[in-house]
Amino acid sequence: MDTSLFLCTPKVLYGEGSLHNLAPQLALLGKKPLVLIGGGSFRRSGALEVLLASLPGDYGLFEGIPSDPDVATVELGAQEYRRSSCDYLIAAGGGSVLDAAKAIGLLAANGGRIEDYEAKMPEKAIPPLVAIPTTAGTGSEVTKWTIITDPKRKKKMAIGHEYLMPALAVLDASLTSSMPPTVTAATGMDALTHAMEAYLSDKATLLSDIWSLKAIGLLAGNLLIAAAEPQNSKAREAMLLGQFYAGLAFNNASVALVHAMSRPLGAYYGVPHGEANAMLLPTVLEYNSCVKKDRYADMAKEIRLGSEEPSALVAYVSELLAKLPLKKSLREYGVQEDGLAQMAKDAYENGSAKVNPRKPLEAEVLALYKSIY
């Protein structure tokens, strides 16, 4: 375990109704924001109207950000930021909207193409970004990472730097109540994956361990309730806090093999990120269960399973997935069997696989894919 401590977090505005209290914070960030939203739920819910009423003056609007933002989305957003003469960003939506905002800010500040920053460090920080999550899953509001798809290379680029950190995170659980059960389930499993992988990662730290375990307890204890009872405000708040802690954890400790394997599923077959992670998590947990047994015991204790054996944790996560309204096999997503080998190669070469507690061979990654086909 890495015993170094790293802390990089935005300012946080927390509590139900926080969206209504934004005006004093926004006045400190700039004069004109570019407001970024997704497919329309934020507008339909009336939340966009509340947000715009908090603005002291003019604004730009970039909407329709897809669930899998690509290089074209980022370029269009950066063009709109410049055209509208904005000086900061407000992103409200799921992880895709928040990720797109970071990438748009990266180009607005540094120029070039988003593909450049896979290998090149940015010279300037993004403009101030207000991140308002409306799902309880990615933790993007507190991470330095943006995931952008390059369709030409069929690759999900993971671009990370402290310069991409939001300036302000707004955690208002009331904004997550409109999520349908499938989205609640997928984003919740995504967050649980973040927390568990951060705890098992070779890069885990003393500080990230605290966040990981706190997240695991909150998420495991509330996911089924939140999916079954959309208006249960207590469960919704617990899920939002849990994914927030999970974001802090993996921002400092990284994710691992589940994410290495889920990214090709999104790049080649458009499998939603949270659903891919959910499907892979039990299988990869079982694969890793022969190492770091003490950490499996810690997670089992946090969930209060009654057994500290790795098999108990694997069985619990498997049963959790079985109870959620999510697909359980690659075949159900239209994944082609003859495409598994290329995905295995990509996952094996992914940096997240390198910090997995058990170092897989490419053939083992292929076998893991086949086991859930």
C-alpha positions in Angstrom: 0.0 0.0 0.0 1.2 3.5 -0.8 1.5 5.3 2.5 1.7 8.8 0.9 -1.2 11.2 1.4 -2.7 13.3 -1.4 -5.6 15.6 -1.0 -7.2 17.6 -3.8 -10.9 18.5 -3.3 -13.2 21.3 -4.4 -15.3 23.4 -2.1 -18.6 21.6 -1.4 -22.1 23.0 -1.0 -24.1 20.3 0.6 -27.7 19.5 1.6 -31.1 19.2 0.0 -32.1 22.5 -1.5 -28.4 23.6 -2.1 -29.2 24.5 -5.7 -31.3 27.4 -4.3 -28.4 28.8 -2.4 -25.9 29.1 -5.3 -26.0 32.8 -6.0 -23.4 34.0 -3.4 -20.9 31.3 -4.6 -21.3 32.0 -8.3 -20.6 35.7 -7.8 -17.1 34.7 -6.6 -16.3 32.7 -9.7 -16.9 34.9 -12.7 -19.2 37.1 -14.7 -20.6 34.9 -17.3 -20.8 31.1 -17.2 -21.3 28.5 -19.9 -24.1 26.3 -18.5 -23.8 22.6 -19.6 -26.6 20.1 -19.3 -27.5 16.7 -20.9 -30.5 15.4 -22.7 -33.3 17.4 -21.0 -34.2 15.9 -17.6 -32.6 18.8 -15.7 -34.6 21.2 -17.8 -37.9 19.2 -17.5 -37.6 18.9 -13.7 -37.5 22.7 -13.3 -34.0 22.6 -11.9 -32.5 24.5 -14.8 -34.9 27.4 -14.2 -33.8 27.5 -10.5 -30.1 27.5 -11.6 -30.5 30.2 -14.1 -32.4 32.4 -11.6 -29.2 32.2 -9.4 -27.1 33.9 -12.1 -26.6 37.6 -11.7 -26.4 38.3 -15.5 -25.9 36.8 -18.9 -24.9 33.2 -19.6 -24.2 30.8 -22.4 -26.0 27.4 -22.8 -24.7 24.2 -24.2 -27.2 21.4 -23.9 -27.8 17.9 -25.3 -24.5 16.4 -24.1 -24.8 12.7 -24.8 -24.3 9.9 -22.2 -21.0 9.0 -23.9 -19.3 12.4 -24.8 -16.9 12.2 -27.6 -14.2 14.4 -29.1 -16.7 16.2 -31.3 -18.9 17.1 -28.3 -15.9 18.6 -26.6 -14.8 20.6 -29.6 -18.3 22.0 -30.1 -18.5 22.9 -26.4 -15.1 24.7 -26.4 -16.2 26.6 -29.5 -19.4 27.7 -27.7 -17.5 28.8 -24.6 -15.3 31.0 -26.7 -18.1 32.3 -28.9 -20.1 33.3 -25.8 -17.1 35.0 -24.2 -17.6 33.0 -20.9 -15.2 33.0 -18.0 -16.4 30.0 -16.0 -18.5 26.8 -16.3 -21.5 25.3 -14.7 -22.2 21.6 -15.4 -25.4 19.9 -14.2 -26.1 16.3 -14.9 -24.6 12.8 -14.7 -20.9 12.0 -14.9 -20.9 12.4 -18.7 -21.9 16.1 -18.5 -19.4 16.7 -15.8 -16.6 14.9 -17.7 -17.5 16.9 -20.9 -17.3 20.1 -19.0 -13.8 19.3 -17.7 -12.6 18.5 -21.2 -14.3 21.6 -22.7 -12.6 23.7 -20.0 -9.3 22.0 -20.8 -9.5 23.2 -24.4 -10.8 26.6 -23.5 -7.8 27.2 -21.3 -5.1 25.4 -23.3 -6.3 25.1 -26.9 -5.5 22.1 -29.2 -7.4 18.9 -29.4 -8.6 16.8 -26.5 -6.7 13.9 -27.9 -3.5 15.8 -27.3 -3.9 15.6 -23.6 -3.6 11.8 -23.3 0.1 12.3 -23.4 0.6 16.1 -22.9 0.3 17.9 -19.6 -1.9 21.0 -19.7 -0.2 24.3 -19.0 -3.2 26.1 -17.5 -6.0 25.1 -15.2 -9.5 24.9 -16.6 -11.8 27.9 -15.9 -13.6 27.6 -12.6 -16.1 24.8 -12.8 -19.3 24.3 -10.7 -20.2 20.6 -10.8 -23.7 19.7 -9.9 -24.3 15.9 -10.1 -27.8 14.7 -10.7 -26.9 11.0 -10.4 -25.3 9.1 -7.6 -22.5 7.3 -9.3 -19.4 8.7 -10.9 -18.0 11.1 -8.3 -16.8 13.3 -11.2 -17.6 16.4 -9.2 -14.6 15.6 -6.9 -12.1 14.0 -9.3 -9.3 15.2 -11.6 -10.4 12.7 -14.4 -12.4 13.1 -17.6 -13.4 10.2 -19.8 -13.9 11.1 -23.4 -14.5 8.7 -26.3 -12.5 8.8 -29.5 -14.7 7.0 -32.0 -12.0 6.8 -34.7 -9.8 4.8 -32.4 -12.7 3.1 -30.6 -11.1 4.2 -27.4 -12.3 5.8 -24.1 -9.6 8.2 -23.2 -8.9 8.7 -19.5 -7.4 12.1 -19.1 -6.4 13.2 -15.6 -4.6 16.2 -14.1 -5.1 18.4 -11.0 -5.9 21.3 -13.3 -9.2 19.5 -14.2 -10.6 19.7 -10.6 -13.9 21.5 -10.2 -13.9 24.6 -8.1 -17.3 23.9 -6.4 -19.3 20.7 -6.0 -23.0 21.0 -5.3 -24.5 18.0 -3.5 -28.3 18.3 -3.5 -29.9 14.9 -3.2 -33.3 16.2 -4.4 -31.7 16.5 -7.9 -31.3 12.7 -8.0 -34.9 11.7 -7.2 -36.0 11.7 -10.9 -33.5 8.9 -11.8 -35.3 5.7 -13.0 -34.5 2.5 -11.2 -32.1 1.3 -13.9 -30.1 4.5 -13.7 -30.1 4.4 -9.9 -28.9 0.8 -10.0 -26.2 1.4 -12.6 -24.8 4.5 -11.1 -24.9 3.0 -7.6 -23.0 0.0 -8.7 -20.5 2.3 -10.5 -19.9 4.1 -7.2 -19.5 0.8 -5.3 -17.0 -0.3 -7.9 -15.0 2.9 -7.4 -14.9 2.4 -3.6 -14.0 -1.3 -3.7 -11.3 -0.9 -6.4 -9.8 2.1 -4.7 -9.6 0.0 -1.5 -7.9 -2.9 -3.3 -5.7 -0.8 -5.6 -1.9 -0.8 -5.3 -2.2 3.0 -5.0 -4.4 2.9 -1.9 -3.4 5.4 0.8 -4.3 5.8 4.5 -6.6 8.6 3.6 -8.3 7.0 0.6 -8.9 3.9 2.7 -11.1 6.0 5.1 -13.2 7.3 2.2 -13.4 3.9 0.5 -14.8 2.1 3.6 -17.2 5.0 4.4 -18.5 4.8 0.8 -18.9 1.0 0.8 -21.0 1.2 4.0 -23.3 3.9 2.7 -23.7 2.5 -0.8 -24.2 -1.2 0.2 -26.7 -0.2 2.8 -28.9 2.0 0.6 -28.7 1.0 -3.1 -31.6 -1.5 -3.1 -33.8 1.0 -1.2 -32.9 3.9 -3.5 -33.7 1.8 -6.6 -37.0 0.5 -5.2 -38.1 3.8 -3.5 -37.1 6.8 -5.7 -38.6 9.3 -3.3 -36.8 7.9 -0.2 -34.8 11.0 0.6 -32.7 9.4 3.3 -31.5 6.7 0.9 -31.0 9.2 -1.9 -28.8 11.4 0.4 -26.8 8.4 1.5 -26.2 7.3 -2.0 -25.1 10.8 -3.0 -22.7 11.0 -0.1 -21.5 7.5 -0.7 -20.6 8.2 -4.4 -18.9 11.4 -3.2 -16.7 9.6 -0.8 -16.0 6.9 -3.5 -14.9 9.7 -5.9 -12.5 11.1 -3.3 -11.1 7.6 -2.8 -10.4 6.7 -6.4 -9.2 10.2 -7.3 -6.4 9.5 -4.9 -6.0 5.7 -5.2 -7.1 4.9 -8.8 -9.5 2.2 -10.0 -8.4 -1.2 -11.2 -9.2 -4.2 -13.4 -13.0 -3.7 -13.5 -12.6 -0.3 -15.1 -9.9 -1.6 -17.4 -12.4 -4.1 -18.7 -15.4 -1.9 -18.8 -13.9 0.8 -21.0 -13.6 -1.4 -24.1 -17.2 -2.4 -23.6 -18.2 1.2 -23.9 -15.8 2.0 -26.7 -16.7 -0.9 -29.0 -20.3 -1.7 -28.1 -21.7 1.4 -26.3 -22.3 -0.5 -23.0 -23.1 2.2 -20.4 -20.2 2.6 -18.0 -22.1 1.9 -14.8 -23.8 -1.1 -16.3 -20.5 -2.5 -17.5 -18.9 -2.0 -14.1 -21.9 -3.6 -12.4 -21.7 -6.7 -14.6 -18.0 -7.1 -14.1 -17.6 -6.4 -10.4 -18.6 -9.8 -8.9 -16.5 -11.7 -11.4 -13.4 -9.5 -10.9 -13.8 -9.5 -7.1 -13.8 -13.3 -7.3 -10.7 -13.3 -9.4 -8.9 -11.0 -6.9 -10.1 -12.9 -3.9 -6.9 -14.9 -3.5 -5.0 -11.8 -2.6 -5.4 -9.0 0.0 -7.8 -11.2 2.0 -7.5 -8.8 4.9 -9.0 -6.0 2.8 -11.9 -8.3 1.8 -12.4 -8.8 5.5 -12.5 -5.1 6.1 -15.1 -4.5 3.4 -17.2 -7.4 4.7 -17.1 -5.9 8.2 -18.2 -2.6 6.8 -21.2 -4.2 5.2 -21.8 -6.3 8.3 -21.9 -9.6 6.4 -21.3 -11.8 9.5 -18.4 -13.5 7.7 -15.0 -12.1 6.8 -14.2 -14.7 4.2 -13.6 -13.3 0.7 -16.3 -15.7 -0.7 -18.9 -13.9 1.5 -18.1 -10.6 -0.1 -18.2 -12.0 -3.6 -21.5 -13.7 -2.9 -23.0 -10.5 -1.4 -22.1 -8.4 -4.5 -23.3 -11.2 -6.8 -26.7 -11.3 -5.0 -26.9 -7.5 -5.1 -26.4 -7.5 -8.8 -29.0 -10.2 -9.2 -31.6 -8.1 -7.4 -31.1 -5.0 -9.5 -32.8 -4.3 -12.8 -29.7 -4.6 -14.8 -28.5 -7.0 -17.6 -26.2 -9.7 -16.4 -24.3 -10.9 -19.5 -22.3 -9.5 -22.4 -24.6 -11.2 -24.8 -27.6 -9.2 -23.6 -25.7 -6.0 -24.7 -25.1 -7.3 -28.2 -21.4 -7.9 -27.6 -19.9 -10.2 -30.2 -17.9 -13.2 -29.1 -15.3 -12.7 -31.8 -14.7 -9.2 -30.3 -13.7 -10.5 -26.9 -10.0 -11.0 -27.8 -9.5 -7.4 -28.9 -11.2 -6.1 -25.8 -9.0 -8.4 -23.6 -5.9 -6.9 -25.3 -7.1 -3.4 -24.7 -8.0 -4.1 -21.1 -4.7 -5.9 -20.4 -2.8 -2.8 -21.7 -4.9 -0.3 -19.8 -3.2 1.5 -16.9 -5.9 0.6 -14.4 -5.1 -3.1 -14.8 -1.5 -2.4 -13.8 -2.6 -1.4 -10.2 -5.0 -4.3 -9.8 -4.0 -6.3 -6.7 -3.7 -9.5 -8.8 -1.8 -8.9 -12.1 -3.7 -10.6 -14.9 -2.3 -12.1 -18.0 -4.1 -11.2 -21.2 -5.5 -14.7 -21.5 -6.9 -14.4 -18.0 -8.7 -11.2 -18.9 -10.2 -12.9 -21.9 -11.3 -15.8 -19.7 -13.0 -13.3 -17.4 -14.9 -11.8 -20.3 -16.0 -15.2 -21.5 -17.2 -16.1 -18.0 -19.9 -13.5 -18.2 -20.7 -13.9 -22.0 
